[in-house]
Amino acid sequence: MIVVTGSVVARPETFDDIRRLSLDHVRRSRAEPGCISHAVHIDCENPLRLVFIEQWIDRAALLAHFAVPASRDFVRALHPLAAAAATIELYDAARIEKL
């Protein structure tokens, strides 16, 4: 399984736009083949920061997600609205056990 974490910090005047774009992206992404989960959350310590947590069945599914035109459009739309560069990190993960 591939785990993706990412974040974007909005400017106060762009938060609503970034939140809307992010929710649209998350909802669309959930329907893609290989998506286990895809969510966006507001950071409790910085309410202008949105944090993404995603799980993909494998790297091929994630790469297919990155290739979807709407995914690229989402990233391009975020750029001018963000207070700083967005972050993204990819992890190759295996469940050890379910608690």
C-alpha positions in Angstrom: 0.0 0.0 0.0 1.1 3.5 -0.7 0.4 6.3 1.8 0.5 9.9 0.7 0.5 12.8 3.1 0.4 16.4 1.9 -0.5 19.9 3.0 -1.2 23.3 1.7 -1.5 26.6 3.6 -4.0 29.1 2.4 -4.0 32.8 2.8 -7.0 34.0 4.9 -8.7 35.4 1.8 -8.2 32.1 -0.2 -9.1 29.5 2.4 -12.7 29.0 1.2 -11.5 28.5 -2.4 -8.8 26.1 -1.4 -11.2 24.2 0.9 -13.7 23.9 -1.9 -11.1 22.8 -4.5 -9.7 20.3 -2.0 -13.0 18.7 -1.2 -13.9 18.4 -4.9 -10.5 16.7 -5.5 -10.9 14.3 -2.6 -14.4 13.3 -3.6 -13.4 12.7 -7.2 -10.2 10.8 -6.2 -12.1 8.4 -4.0 -13.8 7.0 -7.1 -10.5 6.2 -8.9 -9.4 2.6 -9.3 -6.9 1.6 -6.5 -8.0 4.4 -4.1 -8.4 2.9 -0.6 -9.0 6.2 1.1 -8.6 9.9 0.4 -9.3 12.7 2.9 -8.5 16.3 3.7 -8.5 17.8 7.2 -8.0 21.2 8.8 -4.9 21.4 11.0 -5.9 22.1 14.6 -2.8 24.1 15.2 -2.9 26.1 12.0 -6.5 26.5 10.7 -5.3 27.8 7.4 -3.4 24.5 6.7 -5.2 21.7 5.0 -3.7 18.2 5.4 -4.3 15.4 3.0 -4.1 11.7 3.9 -4.4 9.1 1.1 -4.0 5.4 0.8 -3.5 3.7 -2.6 -3.5 0.0 -3.3 -0.1 0.3 -5.1 2.3 2.7 -6.9 0.6 2.1 -10.3 -2.7 3.3 -8.9 -1.1 6.4 -7.5 0.7 7.2 -10.7 -2.5 6.7 -12.6 -4.1 9.2 -10.2 -1.3 11.7 -10.8 -1.9 11.3 -14.5 -5.6 12.2 -14.4 -6.1 15.7 -15.9 -8.3 16.8 -13.0 -5.5 15.9 -10.6 -3.0 18.1 -12.5 -5.7 20.8 -12.8 -6.2 20.7 -9.0 -2.4 21.2 -8.3 -2.3 24.1 -10.8 -5.4 25.8 -9.3 -3.9 25.6 -5.8 -0.6 27.2 -6.6 -1.7 30.8 -6.9 -4.0 30.5 -3.9 -1.5 29.1 -1.4 0.6 31.1 1.1 3.5 28.8 0.5 4.5 25.8 -1.7 2.3 22.7 -1.0 4.0 19.6 0.4 3.6 15.9 -0.6 5.3 12.8 0.8 4.9 9.2 -0.4 5.4 6.1 1.8 5.5 2.4 1.0 3.5 0.9 3.9 2.4 -2.5 5.1 -0.1 -3.1 7.8 1.6 -4.9 10.7 -1.7 -5.7 12.5 -5.1 -4.3 13.0 -5.7 -3.1 16.5 
